[in-house]
Amino acid sequence: MIRGLHGMFYSSQADAMRAFLRDQLRLPFTDVGGGWLIFDLPEADIGVHPVDEPAQSGTQDISFYCDDIEGTVADLRARGIAFEGEIADQGWGHVTHFMMPGDVRVLLYEPKYQKSRKSTSRPEPTRRRAAPAKRAGARPARAAAAKRSPAVKARAKAQARPGARSKPTRKAGSKSRPTARRR
């Protein structure tokens, strides 16, 4: 199951662009060594646009989006980022552009459409079998199991297998040798 989108900027000034993304856009990142920073954005989406000329087919475009374009532009300008022109209404969102190192032009927009917080294409989870009827006064098995210590859980698991013997266990801090339980 696909769970995310990884995009790639190609730049003649890769180190400067990584520093720009880290220091000026302040994107969260992981340093994977050798100067490579992988930037981890909390959301992504993909759109597909038709093209008029076959030569344009196969090209990619990466944009950043935000919730408040005016506030975001003001914040980024305060960090030294220059924008091309003013914010424009494109119908589907308010947009502007800025340049990153290596002459990479990026679109920044505030969408007018609602972004979904969950995927609508994921299959519904399968339902589990109904639990057996409860005995009067019995604790639910999951609640009881959650309260057991690891040693008790290991014994119960071993006893559930036919012909299996329980291994002796020792309580934490105990100095005496444990004895095996008899069946």
C-alpha positions as CSV (number, residue, x, y, z in Angstrom):
1,M,0.0,0.0,0.0
2,I,1.4,3.4,-1.0
3,R,1.6,5.7,2.0
4,G,3.3,8.8,0.8
5,L,4.9,10.8,-1.9
6,H,8.6,11.6,-2.3
7,G,9.5,14.5,-4.6
8,M,12.9,15.5,-5.9
9,F,14.3,18.9,-6.8
10,Y,17.2,18.9,-9.2
11,S,19.5,21.9,-8.7
12,S,22.9,23.0,-9.9
13,Q,23.3,24.4,-6.3
14,A,22.1,21.3,-4.3
15,D,23.9,22.2,-1.0
16,A,22.5,25.8,-1.2
17,M,19.0,24.5,-1.9
18,R,19.1,22.1,1.0
19,A,20.2,24.9,3.3
20,F,17.4,27.1,1.9
21,L,14.8,24.4,2.6
22,R,16.2,23.8,6.1
23,D,17.0,27.4,7.2
24,Q,14.6,29.7,5.3
25,L,11.5,27.5,4.7
26,R,12.3,25.7,8.0
27,L,11.1,22.3,6.8
28,P,11.6,19.4,9.1
29,F,14.3,17.0,7.9
30,T,16.4,14.0,8.6
31,D,20.1,14.1,7.9
32,V,20.9,10.8,6.2
33,G,24.6,11.5,5.9
34,G,26.9,12.7,3.2
35,G,25.2,16.1,3.1
36,W,21.8,14.6,2.1
37,L,18.9,16.0,4.0
38,I,15.5,14.4,3.5
39,F,12.7,16.8,4.2
40,D,9.6,15.4,5.8
41,L,6.3,17.2,5.1
42,P,3.2,16.1,7.0
43,E,1.0,16.1,3.9
44,A,1.1,15.7,0.1
45,D,-1.3,15.6,-2.7
46,I,-1.1,14.9,-6.5
47,G,-2.9,16.5,-9.4
48,V,-2.9,15.5,-13.0
49,H,-3.1,18.2,-15.7
50,P,-3.6,17.8,-19.4
51,V,-1.0,19.2,-21.8
52,D,-1.4,20.7,-25.2
53,E,1.9,19.6,-26.7
54,P,3.3,16.0,-26.6
55,A,6.8,17.5,-25.7
56,Q,5.3,18.7,-22.3
57,S,4.0,15.2,-21.4
58,G,6.0,13.5,-18.7
59,T,7.1,16.7,-17.0
60,Q,6.7,17.2,-13.2
61,D,6.0,20.2,-11.1
62,I,6.4,20.6,-7.3
63,S,4.5,23.2,-5.4
64,F,4.1,24.1,-1.7
65,Y,0.7,24.8,-0.2
66,C,-0.3,26.6,3.0
67,D,-3.5,27.6,5.0
68,D,-2.8,31.4,5.0
69,I,-0.9,32.6,1.9
70,E,-0.7,36.2,3.0
71,G,0.7,35.3,6.4
72,T,3.0,32.7,4.9
73,V,4.4,35.2,2.3
74,A,4.9,37.8,5.0
75,D,6.8,35.3,7.2
76,L,8.9,34.1,4.3
77,R,9.7,37.6,3.2
78,A,10.9,38.3,6.7
79,R,13.3,35.4,6.2
80,G,14.7,37.0,3.1
81,I,12.7,35.2,0.4
82,A,11.8,37.3,-2.6
83,F,8.5,36.6,-4.4
84,E,7.7,37.1,-8.1
85,G,4.7,39.4,-8.4
86,E,1.7,39.6,-6.1
87,I,-0.6,36.9,-4.9
88,A,-3.1,36.0,-7.7
89,D,-6.5,34.3,-7.6
90,Q,-6.4,31.4,-10.0
91,G,-9.9,30.1,-9.2
92,W,-8.8,26.9,-7.5
93,G,-6.5,28.8,-5.1
94,H,-4.4,31.9,-4.4
95,V,-0.9,31.6,-5.8
96,T,2.5,33.2,-6.0
97,H,6.0,32.1,-7.0
98,F,9.5,32.3,-5.5
99,M,12.9,31.2,-6.6
100,M,15.2,28.7,-4.8
101,P,18.9,28.2,-5.3
102,G,19.8,26.7,-8.7
103,D,17.1,28.8,-10.5
104,V,14.3,26.5,-9.3
105,R,11.0,28.4,-9.6
106,V,8.4,27.2,-7.0
107,L,4.6,27.8,-6.7
108,L,3.2,28.6,-3.3
109,Y,-0.6,28.4,-3.0
110,E,-3.5,28.4,-0.6
111,P,-6.1,26.0,-2.0
112,K,-9.8,27.0,-2.2
113,Y,-10.7,23.3,-2.2
114,Q,-11.0,21.3,1.0
115,K,-8.1,18.9,1.6
116,S,-9.2,15.5,2.8
117,R,-7.5,14.3,6.0
118,K,-8.1,10.6,5.1
119,S,-7.9,8.7,1.9
120,T,-11.2,7.8,0.2
121,S,-9.7,5.0,-1.8
122,R,-8.6,2.8,1.0
123,P,-10.5,-0.4,1.4
124,E,-12.7,-0.7,4.5
125,P,-11.1,-2.7,7.3
126,T,-12.3,-6.3,7.5
127,R,-14.4,-7.1,10.5
128,R,-13.3,-9.5,13.1
129,R,-15.4,-12.5,14.2
130,A,-17.9,-11.7,17.0
131,A,-16.5,-12.3,20.4
132,P,-17.8,-15.3,22.3
133,A,-20.6,-14.7,24.8
134,K,-19.3,-13.4,28.2
135,R,-19.7,-15.4,31.4
136,A,-21.3,-13.6,34.3
137,G,-18.6,-11.9,36.3
138,A,-15.8,-12.7,33.9
139,R,-13.3,-10.0,32.9
140,P,-12.9,-9.5,29.1
141,A,-9.9,-11.4,27.8
142,R,-8.2,-8.4,26.3
143,A,-8.5,-6.4,29.5
144,A,-7.2,-9.3,31.6
145,A,-4.4,-10.0,29.2
146,A,-3.3,-6.3,29.2
147,K,-2.9,-6.4,33.0
148,R,-0.7,-9.5,33.0
149,S,3.1,-9.3,33.4
150,P,5.3,-10.5,30.5
151,A,6.2,-13.7,32.5
152,V,2.5,-14.5,33.0
153,K,1.7,-13.9,29.4
154,A,4.6,-16.2,28.3
155,R,3.3,-19.0,30.6
156,A,-0.3,-18.6,29.3
157,K,1.0,-18.7,25.7
158,A,3.1,-21.8,26.4
159,Q,0.2,-23.5,28.2
160,A,-2.2,-22.8,25.3
161,R,0.0,-25.1,23.0
162,P,-0.9,-28.8,23.3
163,G,1.9,-30.7,25.1
164,A,3.9,-27.5,25.9
165,R,5.4,-27.1,29.3
166,S,5.7,-23.8,31.1
167,K,9.2,-22.5,31.7
168,P,10.0,-21.4,35.2
169,T,10.1,-17.6,35.7
170,R,11.7,-15.4,38.4
171,K,10.1,-12.3,39.8
172,A,12.0,-9.1,39.4
173,G,14.5,-8.6,42.2
174,S,14.1,-12.2,43.4
175,K,17.4,-13.9,44.4
176,S,16.0,-17.4,44.9
177,R,15.7,-19.9,42.1
178,P,12.2,-20.3,40.8
179,T,10.4,-23.6,40.9
180,A,8.4,-25.1,38.0
181,R,4.7,-25.1,38.2
182,R,3.0,-28.5,38.3
183,R,0.0,-29.2,36.2
